[in-house]
């Protein structure tokens, strides 16, 4: 559906009407095995499809898996098909199926390092075992010389480098590990059918149905959200709607009287310097006297708000992700306190560098306001600029670090 969505967006941007098609198709087993990454047996291809949430069934002929039947989504475009078969598009006359997701790959074998430079794992285990105490009866290990691992792996790395240098010091990474490249096909004219057998087309739709959209749900309540009447705020959006967005839970005084009571606890500026002595800022407030309103915000704009009780009250929030075919994830449960600020970051297919650029620009703008002597500039600062961006930067840094570690490990 992701690939169909991209193709449909590109077609519509080119003024070609397009829609989704969903149904059941039969694809030769060897093509499915190639498609999912070049596995050796049909059962492995089926397992990978299943892990991706794609329903599939093996069709057996002559005692072996001949075809794999899957539920699938593709695109259809309203093109000028007669008589030139869409070689030149003027005015559409036919819905023609297009499937950019179905691909075949050309694989090249890499060097078989494991057999050419075998790693003696058994010897390493024996050396480790001998260096410490292994008590199988009580189930504990202690005193192992962990430096043996580093020494052994360093020596093995050198063996691999020596092997590569002896074979071909100019060897590329693709030559070493093997490659997988899409077999590109360019058509001057469009075929009238899909590149596999269509069993049944069950649905056409111009937009993705809600049930097949990946979604995010945020719930704030005064007790576990299973009690509908205790929910304060519920936000449910598709992931593309919130991707890269700064989300937050914040609070504001519930009434003007609450705001005035809060303000009364702020110290007065020095009459000569006009500055506030930070030591005079109160370390506590009578929270039981101050009513608050909870706000769920996106990019600093309030999406939903609800009465949250008095300052200091404990609330319950849950966050869930929805994946088609798998349903809602087990919720992450937290206990925010009324009055605090909580930033929410979603990690969706990696940390986007463009988000980092936007975040840096916002923080630099905030820095400029803080360093200015313009009272109007300082007065215009919001908690979302001062607190929200700082917290969101911490979240983004965490995601980016995870990405970096994953890349190093890969």
GITAVEN-V94726 format. One record per pair of residues at least 12 apart in sequence whose C-alpha atoms are under 6 Angstrom apart, sorted by sequence separation. I is the first residue (numbers start at 1). J is the second residue. If there is no record, write none. Layout:
i-><I,I>
j-><J,J>
This chain:
i-><33,57,80,132,220,294,319,56,79,80,131,220,293,318,319,56,78,79,131,219,293,294,318,55,79,219,293,318,55,78,128,218,292,317,78,218,292,317,77,217,291,292,316,76,77,217,291,316,76,216,290,315,76,216,290,315,75,76,215,288,315,75,215,314,214,215,287,313,74,214,287,312,313,312,311,311,258,29,254,29,254,28,29,253,254,27,252,27,252,26,251,26,251,25,250,251,25,250,24,249,24,249,23,248,351,23,248,343,351,22,247,22,247,21,246,21,246,21,20,19,19,18,18,17,17,110,111,110,110,35,110,35,109,4,108,4,108,1,107,107,106,232,106,105,105,105,104,251,250,249,222,223,249,221,222,248,221,248,220,248,220,247,3,219,219,218,87,218,87,217,86,217,85,216,85,216,215,215,214,214,212,27,26,25,25,25,24,24,23,23,22,23,22,22,21,21,20,20,19,20,19,53>
j-><45,69,92,144,232,306,331,69,92,93,144,233,306,331,332,70,92,93,145,233,307,308,332,70,94,234,308,333,71,94,144,234,308,333,95,235,309,334,95,235,309,310,334,95,96,236,310,335,96,236,310,335,97,237,311,336,97,98,237,310,337,98,238,337,238,239,311,337,99,239,312,337,338,338,338,339,290,66,291,67,292,67,68,292,293,67,292,68,293,68,293,69,294,69,294,295,70,295,70,295,71,296,71,296,399,72,297,392,400,72,297,73,298,73,298,74,299,75,75,75,76,76,77,77,78,175,176,176,177,103,178,104,178,74,178,75,179,73,179,180,180,306,181,181,182,183,183,339,341,341,315,316,342,315,316,342,316,343,316,344,317,344,101,317,318,318,188,319,189,319,189,320,189,320,190,321,321,322,322,323,324,196,197,197,198,199,199,200,200,201,201,202,202,203,203,204,204,205,205,206,206,325>
